[in-house]
Structures are given as C-alpha cells and as structure tokens.
C-alpha cells in the first residue's frame, strides 16, 4: 500500500488542475483516474479525456484511464430516476474510483467534483464516506469551491478543451434549453 497516497477521480481538466495541486500540497502522492460514462455525447467524452491527458503530461501526474465507455450501465442506473441522477452518477464513479484505489494500492480516494460550485457537496461527501466504509479505503473530503479560480488560472494558458455543461445528456439539455428537470 502506498502510504499517504490518493487516487483522484477526475471529471475534467479544469476541475482537476487545482485539485491535484491541493492534495500534493497536503503531502499526498497523487494520481488521477478517468472514469466518466455519464459524459455525453461520446465525442464530448473524448474531448474531455484528451484535455485530461494533456493536463497530466503538463503537470506531471499519472492519469489512469478505465478502458471502455459504460454508457449502458450509466443509463440503467439513471433512467426513471432523473431527479436523483446525480446520486446514481456520483455513486457509480466514486465506487469505481474506490475499487481502483484498493486494487492499485492507494489508501485514499477523492474527486475533482469537489471544486465545482455546481456539484452537490453534501451528497458527494455522503456517498464517498459510505463507499469508504463499505470498501475499507479512506475518502478525502475538502471543500475546494473557493479555489476554482486557481484551477482556471492554472489551465487558462494551456488552451485545453473547456466543456459547457456538467456532462450528462440531462445537464446538457438543462444548460441549452434553459429548463430544470423536476
């Protein structure tokens, strides 16, 4: 086991940049995990992945990419539960991160979602802690929302792809159609 190590689930380059720096500053050996079957359409997924690969190379951290695109598993969990989609989505991605952390010898896991003002922090913390308890691996929570501008400052000059919505087809619809799923 890697003592003082954290595997960071990453959702996009712009949220990941400062998140990686934060955990490094706390003394953790830090790597990132790419697993986002919620991101649609597929080319959006690929654009974000390419931006992450570029960021990892530039900032010098290991990016572990879970092969495949589990779109079917994502939709099986979410369809019919659209108002709670974030809960199902967070659980899917954090569970994969925790299981990967255990398999690869990390003693903790976290997510770059914790830097976003758009995310439900209470829900992320609840799900992360529950998975940590069930799986026997630590979950690190830090409210990094006040540092989002630092993350943007790090990535601005890198000209990385910048997404316009959270990732799922529902968030894309809400963003561009100016609706809210109730």
Secondary structure, 3 states (H helix, E strand, C coil): CEEEEEEEEECCHHHHHHHHHHHHHCCCEEEEEECCCCCCCHHHHHHHHHHHHHHHHHHCCEEEECCCCCHHHHHHHHCCCHHHHHHHHHHHHHHHHHHHHHHHCEEEEEEHHHHCCCCCHHHHHHHHHHHHHHHCCEECCCCCHHHHHHHHHHHHCCCCCCCCCCCCHHHHHHHHHCCCCC
